[in-house]
């Protein structure tokens, strides 16, 4: 069998089979990659920043369409309402109330610090313009809040319902802003809090998975054809090698019959 496999007359067939296997394998992997990518969240258009008042109105919940939008807000930070949001990756979030000058306020996450008392926690003086992304209120984890006693000035979530109790008299707009820029810039900047750009859930393209399976089935069929071709070539070679022996036996029989006559 090995003599047949490595015979020179089958080299071309081996090369064709190898090329087909490589091509089918790569095509299948390409279609599988398309299938995997289709299931990942898809980035959507990210409109330019708009005024916060157009997306978050007093007494109304922010809509799904407004979530994660870029916004700008102008106002003055209230130093009496500075908080730290504990239990965050990298330390604490700096949470402050931005008075918009119309009788309403919006919670703003100005950044992240490793520990209380960090110089970056100092509030800027006067009117500032904050640019960031508008996010919906976080859900209050009542179990965590009951189990853990926090120091004064710290909270565990950025929840509008909870902040109304923490900031008496505040007329808060729904949601909160994660700042990405501030003008004028603070003297000591805090580490930014990362925010994922807006995206939509991916939907798997099962058709591409079927295409991948088809290409790999073609590869298996190529191996099947190659095996049968080699087997038939081997059988033909064995038959050809045996035919001279049969011819010699026939000549001997004929010679013996003629001598008997």
N, C-alpha and C positions, 0 to 999 in steps of 0.2 A: 504493500500500500504506500509506504513512504517513497519508494522509487517512482511511483506514479505521481504523487504529490509534488515531488521536486523535479519532475521531468521538464525539459525545456519547452515542450509544446503546451504546457499548462501555465507558463509564466504570465502570459497576457491575461488569461482568465483570472489568475490570482490578483493581478493589479487592478482589474476592473472591479472585482469583488471588494477589495480593500477601499478603493475610491468611493464605491457606493456606500459602504458601511460608514466611512467618515462623513460623507455628505448627509446621509440620513440621520446620523447621530447629532451633527451640528444643527441641522434643520429642526430636529425634535427639541434640542436644548433651547434654540431660539424661540420656538413657540411656547415652551414651558416658561421662559423668562417673561414673555408677553403676558401669559396667564398670571404669573406671580405679581407683576407690576400692576395689573388691573385691579388686584385686591387691596393695594395700598391706598391710603388717603390721597386724594387728588387736590393739588393746589388750585384755588380759584382766584379770580381777579381780585386785586387788593386796591380798592378805590382810594383816592387821596383823602387826607384828613378833613373832617368837617367839624363844625362847632358842636360841642357836647349837647347843647340845648336842643338840637334837631333830632337827636336819637334817644335821649333820656329826659323825659318830661316829669315834672313834679306829680306825685301820686299815681304814676303809671309804671308798669313793669316794662323793661326794655324788651324789644322783640328779638326773635331769633336772628332776623336779618341784621340787627344792630350789633349783635355779639361779635367781638373781636375786630370791630371797625376802628380805624384810626380816627382820633378825635383831638380837638384842642379845647382847652378851658383856661379862662383868665380869672384870677381872683387873688385872694390873700389867705395864706395858711394861718390857722388858729393855733397858737402855741399851747393853749390850754387843753387841746384835744389830740395831742400827739400820743400815738400808741405803738407798741411793738407786737407784731404777729409772731408768736412763738411756734416752735416745731417745724420750721421751714428748712429746706435744704440749704446749707451754708450759714445758718444762724437765724436771724430775725428779719422780717420785713418791716420797713418804716411806713407806718400807716398814719395819714394825716387828713384833716378835714379842710377842704379848699372852699372858702366862702366866695361864691360867685357874684356877690353884690346885688342879687335880686331877691334876697331872703332865703335862698336855697344853698345847700352845700353838697359836695360830692366827695366821697372817700377817694384818696389818691395813695397808691403804693409808690413811694418815691424811689425805692431801691432796697438793697439788702446789706445788712451789717453782720459781722461775726459775733458781736457781743453788745450788751447794753452800754451806753456811755461812749460809743464810738463817735469821733468828731464828725463823721458824715451825718449823724442824726440831727445835727443843728439845723433849725429851720431858717430858710431865707427870709429876709425882712422885705416888707412892701409887696407891691403887686407883681405877680409872676404869670407867665404863660406856660402851661404844661401841655405837652404833646405826648400821647400814648394810645393805648388800646383799651376800649371799653369792654369789660367783662361782666357777666351776671353775678349776683351775690352767691357766695359759697354757702353750702348747706351747713347748718349748725350741727355739730356732732355732740349731742347732749351727754352721751355716755362719757366721752373724753373730758368734757367740761366738768362733769360731776366728780370724776375720779381724780383729776389733777387740779391742785390749787395753784393758781398763777399769782405772781407778784402783782402789785398795783401797776396799772399802765400797760398790761399785757393781755392779749386775747389770743384765741386759737383759730379764729376764722374771720374772714371779711364778709360779714353778713349784715345786710341793711337792717333786718329786723333786730339783730342783737345790738348794732351800733346806736340805734335810736334810744336804747336803754343806757348805753355807756355814755352817749353824748346827749344829755337832757336838753330839750329845747331845739335840737337840730332838725331842720326840715330837709331831709336827705333825698337826693335823687336816687333812683334805683341803679344798682350796679356799682362798679368802682373802676377807676382808671389806673392801669399800670403804666407809669411814666417811662417814656423812652428818651425824652429830651425836656429841658427846662430852660426858660429864658427870663431873667439872666441866669447864667449857670451858677450853681452853688460853689462856695469856696472850696469845700471838700466834697467830692462826689462819692455817692454810695455805689456799690456794685449793682449793675442792672439786674432786674428780675426778668429772666427769659420768658417770652410769650410766643407760642406757636402761631405762625401766620394762619389765616383762615383756610379751611380745606373742607372737602366733602368726602364722605366715606366712599371707599372704592367698591366696585362691584366686579366680582370675578367673571372673566370671560371664559366660560366653559368650552366654547367652541375652539379656542386656542389650545386648551388642554387636550381636546379630541384630536386636533391637528398634530400635536406632539406625539400622541399615542400612535397615530397613523404612520408617521415617519419612522418610529421605532419598530412598528410591525413590518414595515417595508425592509428594515434592516434584518429582522429575524428571517423574513422570507428570502432575503439575499443569501444568508447563511445556509438556509435549506436548499436553495438551488445550487449553491457552490458544492455542498456535500454530495448531492445527487450527481452532479456533473463529474466530480472526482471519482465517485463510486463506479459510474458507468465507464469512465476512462480506464479505471483499474480492471474492470471485468473484460473490457475489450482487449487490453494488453495481455491478460492471462490467457484469453482465448486464442490470441494470435501466437503466443508462445507455445501453445499445445498443438496447434495445427500441423507444424512440421513433423512432430512425432507420429501423428496419425497417418500422414502421407507416407512416412518411412515404413510403417507397419503394413500398409496396403501394398507397397511395392514388393515387400518380402513375400506376402501371400501370393501375389501374382507370379513371382519367379518360381515359387515352389510348385504351383499348379502346372506351369509350363514344363518343368523338369519331369514331372510325373507323367506327362504325356509322352 
